[in-house]
Amino acid sequence: MNGALLRHTLRLQRTKLAIVSIALTVWGFLPPVIYARFGSQFKALMESGIMPEQFVRFGGGDVFSLSGSIALGFIHPIAIILTSVFAVGFSASAVAGERQRGTLEVALARPISRRALYLSLLAASFGFIAISIAALLAGSVSGATFAGVVKELAFRNLPLLWLNSVLLFGAFAAIALAASISFDRLTPALGVTLGIVIAMYVLEVLGSLWPAAEMVQPYSLFHYLKAKAILTGFVAPFDMVVLSSVILIAMVWALVVFPRRDLAAPS
Amino acid sequence: MATAAPHRRCRPATDLPDRRKTSDSSGAREQHRQAWRGRVKRVHAIETIGLTKCYGQSGLVGSLLTRVRASTSPPIRALESLDIAVREGEVFGFLGPNGSGKSTTIRLLLGFLHPTAGRARVLGLDTVRDSVTIRRRLGYLPSGIALYDTLTGEQLLDYLGELSGRPASRRVELCRRLELSARTLKRLVRDYSRGMRQKVGIVQALQHDPELAILDEPTEGLDPLMQRAFYEILDTLKAEGRTIFFSSHVLSEVERVCDRVAIVREGRLVALEETAGLLARRKRNITMRFTGPPPRLEDVSGITNVEHGDGYVTCRVEGSVRPFLAAIAEAAVVDLTIEPARLEEAFLEFYDEAT
């Protein structure tokens, strides 16, 4: 890992990181407030049988409990899009984008191995994700405090939820970075990663809304984010292992392939 | 150097005729090989032996893709068995038209590409095994350098200097000579003109005082005054014993600054000579005006293309001009023009002969 490269990357991304963090804090603030204000009405609505149960338990979250509402905030497309700014956008462009612009060769003309470059970018990516998820959690806690329901929250479970979420988006970042080192141009790297993320999200949503499709959920990495379960005291070691394994496989791919790749002149 | 897409199909080296016209004798080649094996003291900053690059054949991804595409798009040989040796302390010109293999060679030397066959050494180190160590000791200016637009010139130089891991001991001097003021360096790179970017590119390549500078079309975008300032920087570096590998297709500047020149075409070394030697062997264009009977030049050694006009004669002289001067000694010459030999003509001649 290269300290100068890491600092440079953090400096270049700091404005974007601030915007994403603020947006995630604001977004995280809303679900607990909605739960506190409308939770009982939603529960009554569901118990009336007008709506199928699956529709109000979207993606493992719900609006009948604080833990469910926070979980809903984590799996909601808005949170995923915001977190993907770094998990997908930054990571996919980190190498392929620089290759395309021609700035990569200026950096690689210095005494930096490709592995050190990759590990620095991966560390930066994980750092951005960690800060983004912390902002989302901070927003959720603030919302719960504002709505007066914070007593329902077990603070000791928050670090595990943070870790589970960081591993999920870290897995996407590792996949994006593996794609980034495998292509010379940004478009295919970004396209492949977005394709994977969207396909997995569709599998997860499909499985949660349609009981007959539940069997496809294990093929989605989103399935291994157990936000509500963690907030209610469940430890999810298997889910963590699955997500860590994906990160590891993507890292091995990148560390083997990147140093062996030819970096031809940017076109 | 904007490398045009290589267009030669990959085939075994043995299939290709050897058109190289190098001044290296077989003895020199043997010494070169012995130096490679470490039996004699290193005197070369850059050495390549049989360096060959075939695009689409190295790396896991590359080999997989190559197999998939093999039927429709066969691999391309961008560089063919290149043997060069750049002496320490010299300014070495690397010439060739677009797509000739100049950028490929540079990228092989920097470890950006992996050789398909052959080997290369830079500062006595293997370009594949010791790539990072090599890059600690060299400076590189890519052709049409891309810079981080959101940084100021100063931030960019600080960052690249920090990555180099060596103090930017030459920065002040380089900025002064290239007229990069402190005020200019406070501006964002995105606001720089092409010439300004090139100046920053030169500074980033040389600010840490590298032992070897690899410069790919370094005067691209510089005005004539700045070109002259840059040549003076090269003179200083050369006087201090630094080695400069200089890639260009601007022949006049290679002629101005380089001690030796290698010419590549279609990935092959076409010529490798002292610049002065190359120029000395050039044909000179002569125009002579006279009164009285014309001198007889047709049978004079080294003279060709003799054409007579009304009171003048034109011809070309190759090698020494003494036979020519002897032949016109009796003529009543009123005007004589001898066009200086230009490297461009040498280059074009090699280019034509290799076709």
Interface residues (C-beta under 8 A of the other chain):
Chain A: N2 A4 L5 H8 L12 R101 G102 T103 E105 V106 A107 L108 A109 R110 P111 I112 S113 S182 V256 V257 R260 R261 D262 L263 A264 A265 P266
Chain B: M1 A2 T3 Y55 S58 G59 L60 V61 G62 S103 T104 R107 L110 F112 L113 H114 S131 V132 T133 R135 R136 L138 G139 Y140 P142 S143 G144 I145 A146 L147 Y148 T150 Y159 L160 E162 L163 S164 G165 Q204
